[in-house]
Amino acid sequence: MTLSSPGFPERMRAAYIDRLGPAEAIRHGTVPVPTAGPTDVVIRVAAVSVNPVDTFVRSGAFATPMSFPFVIGRDAVGTVAAAGSSGLDVRIGQAVWTNSLGHAGRPGAAAEYAVVPVDRLYPLPDGVDPVQAVAVVHPAATAYLALFTHARLQPGETVYVAGAAGHVGSAATLLAARAGARVLASASAADLGRVRELGAQLAFDYRADDLTARLRAAAPHGVDVHVDTSGRNDLEAALAVLADRGRVVLLAGMASRPVLPAGQLYTHDQSVLGFVISKATSAELAAAAAVLNPLMADGSLRAGCIEELPLGKAADAHARLESGRARGVRLVLRP
């Protein structure tokens, strides 16, 4: 099904690339409207977030199948505009969200319209602001999958979240605490109060010279799950506070080359797990969405600082993210 039927234009505005390259490779113009298969849903996009993974895909650092022109962007909130089959469980005008476009051959979201496989599309709870939603779904789903799908965090276990005030870290702190885990966290001194409000039992200044000693004192038997959202990936420091059979989850820091203390790892039955949300199955993403939607609906899961930009500023948004000039801010594009 194409959108050239009555009611749809033949072309749409989009942020796209026609080659892999730097942020300056992003173009803003018109491209053909999407083609949808029988199990796809077409949404009219209201908001698109800008994530580090988007920059990796655009640059080629994270290789994935694509055809040019390639619309960038992973996460979108919008409304159902059409469905590939009348049998799909959606209705025209329904508010929805997705967080798995722009990868594995799927065109991206930074456009007026996007095609979404129905098994990767979730209803947006009533009353939830689209911009707020699109700002939180990627980091929150990342946090959920890291903690529960990959690290298998259980109620009563101790988790340490490094970078707990960041986008993924704050969601991880909230989700772990809500699941009955004991949460230890680190952040800047200015953010420690907020981290405690999210559910951290103890929060430490990450700049403290004796941070490792403080963590050992707080968890004498070690932490069961260690999540460092900063991408530093200091495995020597992580294993120094890890419990027997503890799990370290790596989810950032593409260029990091940490030292692996192999003896410590195998003599204590410990694990280091690599995880990227782009490899998540549709079933795993749906499980995350089922947890996130109620938290968005009751206001527990919210982004901090959000900056909205027009779609034509997509290249600027990527450049800011890569240069560190968007630290602490969620950038959202509005078609």
Secondary structure, DSSP 8 states (H G I E B T S, - for coil): -BTTSTTS-SEEEEEEESSS-SGGG-EEEEEE--B--TTEEEEEEEEEE--HHHHHHHHTSS-----SSEE--S-EEEEEEEESSTTSS--TT-EEEES--SSTT---S-BSEEEEEGGG-EE--TT--HHHHHHHHHHHHHHHIIIIIIS---TT-EEEEETTTSHHHHHHHHHHHHTT-EEEEEE-GGGHHHHHHHT-SEEEETT-TTHHHHHHHH-TT-EEEEEETTS---HHHHHHTEEEEEEEEE-S-TT------HHHHHHTT-EEEE--GGG--HHHHHHHHHHHHHHHHTT-S--SEEEEEEGGGHHHHHHHHHHTTTTTEEEEEE-
